[in-house]
Amino acid sequence: MNIKIRDHILNNFKNANKEEIKTSIEASISEKKEITLPGLGVFFEILWNNSDENSKEYILNTLKKSLN
């Protein structure tokens, strides 16, 4: 079976509103299941690709602080 995770996530959330996206992200994080990590990765990829340099710096600083 060849599942295209990126396409699946994008299609699933194509018409989602902000609250639906937020609920999905929060549920994925709170469940702490490995299966949700690829979907969160797709969201992170979208965020990263659509961020300016200042936003990317903020993301990197937040990640760095959280990893210490």
mmCIF file of the N, C-alpha and C atoms, coordinates in Angstrom:
data_MODEL
# 
_entry.id   MODEL 
# 
loop_
_atom_site.group_PDB 
_atom_site.id 
_atom_site.type_symbol 
_atom_site.label_atom_id 
_atom_site.label_alt_id 
_atom_site.label_comp_id 
_atom_site.label_asym_id 
_atom_site.label_entity_id 
_atom_site.label_seq_id 
_atom_site.pdbx_PDB_ins_code 
_atom_site.Cartn_x 
_atom_site.Cartn_y 
_atom_site.Cartn_z 
_atom_site.occupancy 
_atom_site.B_iso_or_equiv 
_atom_site.pdbx_formal_charge 
_atom_site.auth_seq_id 
_atom_site.auth_comp_id 
_atom_site.auth_asym_id 
_atom_site.auth_atom_id 
_atom_site.pdbx_PDB_model_num 
ATOM 1   N N  . MET A 1 1  ? 0.838   -1.174 0.000  1.00 0.00 ? 1  MET A N  1 
ATOM 2   C CA . MET A 1 1  ? 0.000   0.000  0.000  1.00 0.00 ? 1  MET A CA 1 
ATOM 3   C C  . MET A 1 1  ? 0.887   1.242  0.000  1.00 0.00 ? 1  MET A C  1 
ATOM 4   N N  . ASN A 1 2  ? 0.615   2.146  -0.911 1.00 0.00 ? 2  ASN A N  1 
ATOM 5   C CA . ASN A 1 2  ? 1.402   3.366  -1.038 1.00 0.00 ? 2  ASN A CA 1 
ATOM 6   C C  . ASN A 1 2  ? 0.556   4.550  -0.572 1.00 0.00 ? 2  ASN A C  1 
ATOM 7   N N  . ILE A 1 3  ? 0.778   4.989  0.656  1.00 0.00 ? 3  ILE A N  1 
ATOM 8   C CA . ILE A 1 3  ? 0.019   6.106  1.208  1.00 0.00 ? 3  ILE A CA 1 
ATOM 9   C C  . ILE A 1 3  ? 0.847   7.375  1.070  1.00 0.00 ? 3  ILE A C  1 
ATOM 10  N N  . LYS A 1 4  ? 0.256   8.364  0.467  1.00 0.00 ? 4  LYS A N  1 
ATOM 11  C CA . LYS A 1 4  ? 0.930   9.654  0.341  1.00 0.00 ? 4  LYS A CA 1 
ATOM 12  C C  . LYS A 1 4  ? 0.433   10.536 1.483  1.00 0.00 ? 4  LYS A C  1 
ATOM 13  N N  . ILE A 1 5  ? 1.202   10.520 2.568  1.00 0.00 ? 5  ILE A N  1 
ATOM 14  C CA . ILE A 1 5  ? 0.788   11.208 3.788  1.00 0.00 ? 5  ILE A CA 1 
ATOM 15  C C  . ILE A 1 5  ? 0.559   12.695 3.544  1.00 0.00 ? 5  ILE A C  1 
ATOM 16  N N  . ARG A 1 6  ? 1.471   13.314 2.855  1.00 0.00 ? 6  ARG A N  1 
ATOM 17  C CA . ARG A 1 6  ? 1.363   14.757 2.609  1.00 0.00 ? 6  ARG A CA 1 
ATOM 18  C C  . ARG A 1 6  ? 0.051   15.074 1.890  1.00 0.00 ? 6  ARG A C  1 
ATOM 19  N N  . ASP A 1 7  ? -0.232  14.330 0.809  1.00 0.00 ? 7  ASP A N  1 
ATOM 20  C CA . ASP A 1 7  ? -1.465  14.561 0.053  1.00 0.00 ? 7  ASP A CA 1 
ATOM 21  C C  . ASP A 1 7  ? -2.699  14.282 0.912  1.00 0.00 ? 7  ASP A C  1 
ATOM 22  N N  . HIS A 1 8  ? -2.645  13.229 1.707  1.00 0.00 ? 8  HIS A N  1 
ATOM 23  C CA . HIS A 1 8  ? -3.764  12.865 2.567  1.00 0.00 ? 8  HIS A CA 1 
ATOM 24  C C  . HIS A 1 8  ? -4.065  13.972 3.580  1.00 0.00 ? 8  HIS A C  1 
ATOM 25  N N  . ILE A 1 9  ? -3.038  14.476 4.232  1.00 0.00 ? 9  ILE A N  1 
ATOM 26  C CA . ILE A 1 9  ? -3.213  15.549 5.216  1.00 0.00 ? 9  ILE A CA 1 
ATOM 27  C C  . ILE A 1 9  ? -3.759  16.806 4.551  1.00 0.00 ? 9  ILE A C  1 
ATOM 28  N N  . LEU A 1 10 ? -3.165  17.179 3.433  1.00 0.00 ? 10 LEU A N  1 
ATOM 29  C CA . LEU A 1 10 ? -3.606  18.382 2.733  1.00 0.00 ? 10 LEU A CA 1 
ATOM 30  C C  . LEU A 1 10 ? -5.067  18.272 2.306  1.00 0.00 ? 10 LEU A C  1 
ATOM 31  N N  . ASN A 1 11 ? -5.466  17.113 1.796  1.00 0.00 ? 11 ASN A N  1 
ATOM 32  C CA . ASN A 1 11 ? -6.859  16.913 1.382  1.00 0.00 ? 11 ASN A CA 1 
ATOM 33  C C  . ASN A 1 11 ? -7.804  16.902 2.575  1.00 0.00 ? 11 ASN A C  1 
ATOM 34  N N  . ASN A 1 12 ? -7.383  16.281 3.683  1.00 0.00 ? 12 ASN A N  1 
ATOM 35  C CA . ASN A 1 12 ? -8.234  16.206 4.869  1.00 0.00 ? 12 ASN A CA 1 
ATOM 36  C C  . ASN A 1 12 ? -8.526  17.582 5.465  1.00 0.00 ? 12 ASN A C  1 
ATOM 37  N N  . PHE A 1 13 ? -7.588  18.491 5.351  1.00 0.00 ? 13 PHE A N  1 
ATOM 38  C CA . PHE A 1 13 ? -7.743  19.796 5.996  1.00 0.00 ? 13 PHE A CA 1 
ATOM 39  C C  . PHE A 1 13 ? -7.986  20.932 5.006  1.00 0.00 ? 13 PHE A C  1 
ATOM 40  N N  . LYS A 1 14 ? -8.214  20.581 3.768  1.00 0.00 ? 14 LYS A N  1 
ATOM 41  C CA . LYS A 1 14 ? -8.393  21.575 2.708  1.00 0.00 ? 14 LYS A CA 1 
ATOM 42  C C  . LYS A 1 14 ? -9.444  22.631 3.066  1.00 0.00 ? 14 LYS A C  1 
ATOM 43  N N  . ASN A 1 15 ? -10.569 22.216 3.603  1.00 0.00 ? 15 ASN A N  1 
ATOM 44  C CA . ASN A 1 15 ? -11.660 23.141 3.919  1.00 0.00 ? 15 ASN A CA 1 
ATOM 45  C C  . ASN A 1 15 ? -11.854 23.331 5.419  1.00 0.00 ? 15 ASN A C  1 
ATOM 46  N N  . ALA A 1 16 ? -10.861 22.944 6.196  1.00 0.00 ? 16 ALA A N  1 
ATOM 47  C CA . ALA A 1 16 ? -10.966 23.057 7.653  1.00 0.00 ? 16 ALA A CA 1 
ATOM 48  C C  . ALA A 1 16 ? -10.808 24.513 8.084  1.00 0.00 ? 16 ALA A C  1 
ATOM 49  N N  . ASN A 1 17 ? -11.508 24.868 9.154  1.00 0.00 ? 17 ASN A N  1 
ATOM 50  C CA . ASN A 1 17 ? -11.324 26.201 9.702  1.00 0.00 ? 17 ASN A CA 1 
ATOM 51  C C  . ASN A 1 17 ? -10.210 26.152 10.754 1.00 0.00 ? 17 ASN A C  1 
ATOM 52  N N  . LYS A 1 18 ? -9.845  27.308 11.274 1.00 0.00 ? 18 LYS A N  1 
ATOM 53  C CA . LYS A 1 18 ? -8.730  27.374 12.234 1.00 0.00 ? 18 LYS A CA 1 
ATOM 54  C C  . LYS A 1 18 ? -8.995  26.539 13.478 1.00 0.00 ? 18 LYS A C  1 
ATOM 55  N N  . GLU A 1 19 ? -10.213 26.547 13.969 1.00 0.00 ? 19 GLU A N  1 
ATOM 56  C CA . GLU A 1 19 ? -10.537 25.792 15.184 1.00 0.00 ? 19 GLU A CA 1 
ATOM 57  C C  . GLU A 1 19 ? -10.392 24.283 14.953 1.00 0.00 ? 19 GLU A C  1 
ATOM 58  N N  . GLU A 1 20 ? -10.796 23.815 13.786 1.00 0.00 ? 20 GLU A N  1 
ATOM 59  C CA . GLU A 1 20 ? -10.649 22.389 13.459 1.00 0.00 ? 20 GLU A CA 1 
ATOM 60  C C  . GLU A 1 20 ? -9.175  21.999 13.374 1.00 0.00 ? 20 GLU A C  1 
ATOM 61  N N  . ILE A 1 21 ? -8.375  22.860 12.786 1.00 0.00 ? 21 ILE A N  1 
ATOM 62  C CA . ILE A 1 21 ? -6.941  22.582 12.690 1.00 0.00 ? 21 ILE A CA 1 
ATOM 63  C C  . ILE A 1 21 ? -6.318  22.579 14.085 1.00 0.00 ? 21 ILE A C  1 
ATOM 64  N N  . LYS A 1 22 ? -6.673  23.569 14.889 1.00 0.00 ? 22 LYS A N  1 
ATOM 65  C CA . LYS A 1 22 ? -6.149  23.653 16.257 1.00 0.00 ? 22 LYS A CA 1 
ATOM 66  C C  . LYS A 1 22 ? -6.543  22.420 17.064 1.00 0.00 ? 22 LYS A C  1 
ATOM 67  N N  . THR A 1 23 ? -7.787  22.026 16.991 1.00 0.00 ? 23 THR A N  1 
ATOM 68  C CA . THR A 1 23 ? -8.272  20.852 17.719 1.00 0.00 ? 23 THR A CA 1 
ATOM 69  C C  . THR A 1 23 ? -7.517  19.606 17.302 1.00 0.00 ? 23 THR A C  1 
ATOM 70  N N  . SER A 1 24 ? -7.284  19.459 16.012 1.00 0.00 ? 24 SER A N  1 
ATOM 71  C CA . SER A 1 24 ? -6.555  18.293 15.508 1.00 0.00 ? 24 SER A CA 1 
ATOM 72  C C  . SER A 1 24 ? -5.118  18.272 16.005 1.00 0.00 ? 24 SER A C  1 
ATOM 73  N N  . ILE A 1 25 ? -4.470  19.420 15.973 1.00 0.00 ? 25 ILE A N  1 
ATOM 74  C CA . ILE A 1 25 ? -3.081  19.510 16.446 1.00 0.00 ? 25 ILE A CA 1 
ATOM 75  C C  . ILE A 1 25 ? -3.016  19.183 17.936 1.00 0.00 ? 25 ILE A C  1 
ATOM 76  N N  . GLU A 1 26 ? -3.886  19.805 18.714 1.00 0.00 ? 26 GLU A N  1 
ATOM 77  C CA . GLU A 1 26 ? -3.870  19.572 20.158 1.00 0.00 ? 26 GLU A CA 1 
ATOM 78  C C  . GLU A 1 26 ? -4.196  18.118 20.507 1.00 0.00 ? 26 GLU A C  1 
ATOM 79  N N  . ALA A 1 27 ? -5.131  17.520 19.790 1.00 0.00 ? 27 ALA A N  1 
ATOM 80  C CA . ALA A 1 27 ? -5.471  16.112 20.038 1.00 0.00 ? 27 ALA A CA 1 
ATOM 81  C C  . ALA A 1 27 ? -4.292  15.209 19.685 1.00 0.00 ? 27 ALA A C  1 
ATOM 82  N N  . SER A 1 28 ? -3.643  15.504 18.570 1.00 0.00 ? 28 SER A N  1 
ATOM 83  C CA . SER A 1 28 ? -2.489  14.705 18.155 1.00 0.00 ? 28 SER A CA 1 
ATOM 84  C C  . SER A 1 28 ? -1.370  14.770 19.184 1.00 0.00 ? 28 SER A C  1 
ATOM 85  N N  . ILE A 1 29 ? -1.139  15.941 19.720 1.00 0.00 ? 29 ILE A N  1 
ATOM 86  C CA . ILE A 1 29 ? -0.079  16.114 20.716 1.00 0.00 ? 29 ILE A CA 1 
ATOM 87  C C  . ILE A 1 29 ? -0.461  15.440 22.029 1.00 0.00 ? 29 ILE A C  1 
ATOM 88  N N  . SER A 1 30 ? -1.695  15.610 22.461 1.00 0.00 ? 30 SER A N  1 
ATOM 89  C CA . SER A 1 30 ? -2.092  15.057 23.759 1.00 0.00 ? 30 SER A CA 1 
ATOM 90  C C  . SER A 1 30 ? -2.174  13.529 23.745 1.00 0.00 ? 30 SER A C  1 
ATOM 91  N N  . GLU A 1 31 ? -2.480  12.944 22.602 1.00 0.00 ? 31 GLU A N  1 
ATOM 92  C CA . GLU A 1 31 ? -2.564  11.481 22.504 1.00 0.00 ? 31 GLU A CA 1 
ATOM 93  C C  . GLU A 1 31 ? -1.198  10.813 22.590 1.00 0.00 ? 31 GLU A C  1 
ATOM 94  N N  . LYS A 1 32 ? -0.169  11.548 22.204 1.00 0.00 ? 32 LYS A N  1 
ATOM 95  C CA . LYS A 1 32 ? 1.213   11.050 22.244 1.00 0.00 ? 32 LYS A CA 1 
ATOM 96  C C  . LYS A 1 32 ? 1.382   9.719  21.503 1.00 0.00 ? 32 LYS A C  1 
ATOM 97  N N  . LYS A 1 33 ? 0.698   9.600  20.372 1.00 0.00 ? 33 LYS A N  1 
ATOM 98  C CA . LYS A 1 33 ? 0.816   8.395  19.558 1.00 0.00 ? 33 LYS A CA 1 
ATOM 99  C C  . LYS A 1 33 ? 1.762   8.662  18.396 1.00 0.00 ? 33 LYS A C  1 
ATOM 100 N N  . GLU A 1 34 ? 2.612   7.715  18.141 1.00 0.00 ? 34 GLU A N  1 
ATOM 101 C CA . GLU A 1 34 ? 3.598   7.848  17.063 1.00 0.00 ? 34 GLU A CA 1 
ATOM 102 C C  . GLU A 1 34 ? 2.930   8.049  15.699 1.00 0.00 ? 34 GLU A C  1 
ATOM 103 N N  . ILE A 1 35 ? 1.748   7.495  15.533 1.00 0.00 ? 35 ILE A N  1 
ATOM 104 C CA . ILE A 1 35 ? 1.062   7.554  14.243 1.00 0.00 ? 35 ILE A CA 1 
ATOM 105 C C  . ILE A 1 35 ? 0.721   8.982  13.823 1.00 0.00 ? 35 ILE A C  1 
ATOM 106 N N  . THR A 1 36 ? 0.594   9.892  14.794 1.00 0.00 ? 36 THR A N  1 
ATOM 107 C CA . THR A 1 36 ? 0.235   11.271 14.459 1.00 0.00 ? 36 THR A CA 1 
ATOM 108 C C  . THR A 1 36 ? 1.442   12.123 14.065 1.00 0.00 ? 36 THR A C  1 
ATOM 109 N N  . LEU A 1 37 ? 2.632   11.635 14.306 1.00 0.00 ? 37 LEU A N  1 
ATOM 110 C CA . LEU A 1 37 ? 3.830   12.433 14.024 1.00 0.00 ? 37 LEU A CA 1 
ATOM 111 C C  . LEU A 1 37 ? 3.977   12.822 12.550 1.00 0.00 ? 37 LEU A C  1 
ATOM 112 N N  . PRO A 1 38 ? 3.709   11.928 11.602 1.00 0.00 ? 38 PRO A N  1 
ATOM 113 C CA . PRO A 1 38 ? 3.820   12.361 10.196 1.00 0.00 ? 38 PRO A CA 1 
ATOM 114 C C  . PRO A 1 38 ? 2.873   13.512 9.848  1.00 0.00 ? 38 PRO A C  1 
ATOM 115 N N  . GLY A 1 39 ? 1.661   13.473 10.369 1.00 0.00 ? 39 GLY A N  1 
ATOM 116 C CA . GLY A 1 39 ? 0.722   14.561 10.104 1.00 0.00 ? 39 GLY A CA 1 
ATOM 117 C C  . GLY A 1 39 ? 1.189   15.870 10.686 1.00 0.00 ? 39 GLY A C  1 
ATOM 118 N N  . LEU A 1 40 ? 1.706   15.814 11.908 1.00 0.00 ? 40 LEU A N  1 
ATOM 119 C CA . LEU A 1 40 ? 2.253   17.027 12.527 1.00 0.00 ? 40 LEU A CA 1 
ATOM 120 C C  . LEU A 1 40 ? 3.459   17.518 11.736 1.00 0.00 ? 40 LEU A C  1 
ATOM 121 N N  . GLY A 1 41 ? 4.214   16.590 11.193 1.00 0.00 ? 41 GLY A N  1 
ATOM 122 C CA . GLY A 1 41 ? 5.352   16.962 10.353 1.00 0.00 ? 41 GLY A CA 1 
ATOM 123 C C  . GLY A 1 41 ? 4.917   17.706 9.104  1.00 0.00 ? 41 GLY A C  1 
ATOM 124 N N  . VAL A 1 42 ? 3.803   17.295 8.525  1.00 0.00 ? 42 VAL A N  1 
ATOM 125 C CA . VAL A 1 42 ? 3.265   17.992 7.347  1.00 0.00 ? 42 VAL A CA 1 
ATOM 126 C C  . VAL A 1 42 ? 2.862   19.412 7.736  1.00 0.00 ? 42 VAL A C  1 
ATOM 127 N N  . PHE A 1 43 ? 2.201   19.549 8.900  1.00 0.00 ? 43 PHE A N  1 
ATOM 128 C CA . PHE A 1 43 ? 1.839   20.889 9.361  1.00 0.00 ? 43 PHE A CA 1 
ATOM 129 C C  . PHE A 1 43 ? 3.091   21.740 9.591  1.00 0.00 ? 43 PHE A C  1 
ATOM 130 N N  . PHE A 1 44 ? 4.124   21.136 10.178 1.00 0.00 ? 44 PHE A N  1 
ATOM 131 C CA . PHE A 1 44 ? 5.358   21.887 10.416 1.00 0.00 ? 44 PHE A CA 1 
ATOM 132 C C  . PHE A 1 44 ? 6.000   22.298 9.089  1.00 0.00 ? 44 PHE A C  1 
ATOM 133 N N  . GLU A 1 45 ? 5.995   21.399 8.123  1.00 0.00 ? 45 GLU A N  1 
ATOM 134 C CA . GLU A 1 45 ? 6.545   21.719 6.803  1.00 0.00 ? 45 GLU A CA 1 
ATOM 135 C C  . GLU A 1 45 ? 5.818   22.914 6.188  1.00 0.00 ? 45 GLU A C  1 
ATOM 136 N N  . ILE A 1 46 ? 4.487   22.926 6.284  1.00 0.00 ? 46 ILE A N  1 
ATOM 137 C CA . ILE A 1 46 ? 3.702   24.039 5.754  1.00 0.00 ? 46 ILE A CA 1 
ATOM 138 C C  . ILE A 1 46 ? 4.069   25.332 6.487  1.00 0.00 ? 46 ILE A C  1 
ATOM 139 N N  . LEU A 1 47 ? 4.140   25.250 7.807  1.00 0.00 ? 47 LEU A N  1 
ATOM 140 C CA . LEU A 1 47 ? 4.501   26.414 8.617  1.00 0.00 ? 47 LEU A CA 1 
ATOM 141 C C  . LEU A 1 47 ? 5.870   26.946 8.219  1.00 0.00 ? 47 LEU A C  1 
ATOM 142 N N  . TRP A 1 48 ? 6.848   26.067 8.150  1.00 0.00 ? 48 TRP A N  1 
ATOM 143 C CA . TRP A 1 48 ? 8.220   26.460 7.830  1.00 0.00 ? 48 TRP A CA 1 
ATOM 144 C C  . TRP A 1 48 ? 8.309   27.086 6.433  1.00 0.00 ? 48 TRP A C  1 
ATOM 145 N N  . ASN A 1 49 ? 7.680   26.440 5.454  1.00 0.00 ? 49 ASN A N  1 
ATOM 146 C CA . ASN A 1 49 ? 7.754   26.924 4.078  1.00 0.00 ? 49 ASN A CA 1 
ATOM 147 C C  . ASN A 1 49 ? 7.042   28.254 3.864  1.00 0.00 ? 49 ASN A C  1 
ATOM 148 N N  . ASN A 1 50 ? 6.139   28.600 4.761  1.00 0.00 ? 50 ASN A N  1 
ATOM 149 C CA . ASN A 1 50 ? 5.386   29.841 4.619  1.00 0.00 ? 50 ASN A CA 1 
ATOM 150 C C  . ASN A 1 50 ? 5.776   30.889 5.651  1.00 0.00 ? 50 ASN A C  1 
ATOM 151 N N  . SER A 1 51 ? 6.911   30.691 6.298  1.00 0.00 ? 51 SER A N  1 
ATOM 152 C CA . SER A 1 51 ? 7.397   31.635 7.306  1.00 0.00 ? 51 SER A CA 1 
ATOM 153 C C  . SER A 1 51 ? 8.506   32.501 6.738  1.00 0.00 ? 51 SER A C  1 
ATOM 154 N N  . ASP A 1 52 ? 8.529   33.752 7.184  1.00 0.00 ? 52 ASP A N  1 
ATOM 155 C CA . ASP A 1 52 ? 9.638   34.625 6.809  1.00 0.00 ? 52 ASP A CA 1 
ATOM 156 C C  . ASP A 1 52 ? 10.828  34.313 7.728  1.00 0.00 ? 52 ASP A C  1 
ATOM 157 N N  . GLU A 1 53 ? 11.933  34.965 7.489  1.00 0.00 ? 53 GLU A N  1 
ATOM 158 C CA . GLU A 1 53 ? 13.150  34.661 8.259  1.00 0.00 ? 53 GLU A CA 1 
ATOM 159 C C  . GLU A 1 53 ? 12.994  34.953 9.747  1.00 0.00 ? 53 GLU A C  1 
ATOM 160 N N  . ASN A 1 54 ? 12.274  36.011 10.099 1.00 0.00 ? 54 ASN A N  1 
ATOM 161 C CA . ASN A 1 54 ? 12.044  36.315 11.519 1.00 0.00 ? 54 ASN A CA 1 
ATOM 162 C C  . ASN A 1 54 ? 11.230  35.223 12.193 1.00 0.00 ? 54 ASN A C  1 
ATOM 163 N N  . SER A 1 55 ? 10.211  34.734 11.512 1.00 0.00 ? 55 SER A N  1 
ATOM 164 C CA . SER A 1 55 ? 9.386   33.660 12.065 1.00 0.00 ? 55 SER A CA 1 
ATOM 165 C C  . SER A 1 55 ? 10.180  32.370 12.200 1.00 0.00 ? 55 SER A C  1 
ATOM 166 N N  . LYS A 1 56 ? 11.016  32.090 11.218 1.00 0.00 ? 56 LYS A N  1 
ATOM 167 C CA . LYS A 1 56 ? 11.863  30.890 11.287 1.00 0.00 ? 56 LYS A CA 1 
ATOM 168 C C  . LYS A 1 56 ? 12.829  30.991 12.470 1.00 0.00 ? 56 LYS A C  1 
ATOM 169 N N  . GLU A 1 57 ? 13.369  32.168 12.679 1.00 0.00 ? 57 GLU A N  1 
ATOM 170 C CA . GLU A 1 57 ? 14.274  32.382 13.817 1.00 0.00 ? 57 GLU A CA 1 
ATOM 171 C C  . GLU A 1 57 ? 13.531  32.153 15.130 1.00 0.00 ? 57 GLU A C  1 
ATOM 172 N N  . TYR A 1 58 ? 12.295  32.633 15.225 1.00 0.00 ? 58 TYR A N  1 
ATOM 173 C CA . TYR A 1 58 ? 11.469  32.427 16.416 1.00 0.00 ? 58 TYR A CA 1 
ATOM 174 C C  . TYR A 1 58 ? 11.213  30.931 16.640 1.00 0.00 ? 58 TYR A C  1 
ATOM 175 N N  . ILE A 1 59 ? 10.870  30.229 15.578 1.00 0.00 ? 59 ILE A N  1 
ATOM 176 C CA . ILE A 1 59 ? 10.629  28.787 15.671 1.00 0.00 ? 59 ILE A CA 1 
ATOM 177 C C  . ILE A 1 59 ? 11.888  28.076 16.156 1.00 0.00 ? 59 ILE A C  1 
ATOM 178 N N  . LEU A 1 60 ? 13.013  28.409 15.563 1.00 0.00 ? 60 LEU A N  1 
ATOM 179 C CA . LEU A 1 60 ? 14.284  27.767 15.942 1.00 0.00 ? 60 LEU A CA 1 
ATOM 180 C C  . LEU A 1 60 ? 14.649  28.073 17.389 1.00 0.00 ? 60 LEU A C  1 
ATOM 181 N N  . ASN A 1 61 ? 14.479  29.320 17.804 1.00 0.00 ? 61 ASN A N  1 
ATOM 182 C CA . ASN A 1 61 ? 14.774  29.681 19.206 1.00 0.00 ? 61 ASN A CA 1 
ATOM 183 C C  . ASN A 1 61 ? 13.865  28.935 20.172 1.00 0.00 ? 61 ASN A C  1 
ATOM 184 N N  . THR A 1 62 ? 12.587  28.838 19.828 1.00 0.00 ? 62 THR A N  1 
ATOM 185 C CA . THR A 1 62 ? 11.626  28.115 20.677 1.00 0.00 ? 62 THR A CA 1 
ATOM 186 C C  . THR A 1 62 ? 12.005  26.652 20.782 1.00 0.00 ? 62 THR A C  1 
ATOM 187 N N  . LEU A 1 63 ? 12.343  26.041 19.656 1.00 0.00 ? 63 LEU A N  1 
ATOM 188 C CA . LEU A 1 63 ? 12.759  24.635 19.666 1.00 0.00 ? 63 LEU A CA 1 
ATOM 189 C C  . LEU A 1 63 ? 14.037  24.440 20.493 1.00 0.00 ? 63 LEU A C  1 
ATOM 190 N N  . LYS A 1 64 ? 15.002  25.315 20.275 1.00 0.00 ? 64 LYS A N  1 
ATOM 191 C CA . LYS A 1 64 ? 16.274  25.201 20.994 1.00 0.00 ? 64 LYS A CA 1 
ATOM 192 C C  . LYS A 1 64 ? 16.060  25.302 22.494 1.00 0.00 ? 64 LYS A C  1 
ATOM 193 N N  . LYS A 1 65 ? 15.265  26.289 22.927 1.00 0.00 ? 65 LYS A N  1 
ATOM 194 C CA . LYS A 1 65 ? 14.982  26.445 24.366 1.00 0.00 ? 65 LYS A CA 1 
ATOM 195 C C  . LYS A 1 65 ? 14.272  25.227 24.921 1.00 0.00 ? 65 LYS A C  1 
ATOM 196 N N  . SER A 1 66 ? 13.380  24.674 24.149 1.00 0.00 ? 66 SER A N  1 
ATOM 197 C CA . SER A 1 66 ? 12.594  23.519 24.607 1.00 0.00 ? 66 SER A CA 1 
ATOM 198 C C  . SER A 1 66 ? 13.401  22.245 24.670 1.00 0.00 ? 66 SER A C  1 
ATOM 199 N N  . LEU A 1 67 ? 14.484  22.170 23.931 1.00 0.00 ? 67 LEU A N  1 
ATOM 200 C CA . LEU A 1 67 ? 15.314  20.976 23.899 1.00 0.00 ? 67 LEU A CA 1 
ATOM 201 C C  . LEU A 1 67 ? 16.392  20.984 24.980 1.00 0.00 ? 67 LEU A C  1 
ATOM 202 N N  . ASN A 1 68 ? 16.596  22.108 25.640 1.00 0.00 ? 68 ASN A N  1 
ATOM 203 C CA . ASN A 1 68 ? 17.617  22.200 26.704 1.00 0.00 ? 68 ASN A CA 1 
ATOM 204 C C  . ASN A 1 68 ? 17.094  21.668 27.997 1.00 0.00 ? 68 ASN A C  1 
# 
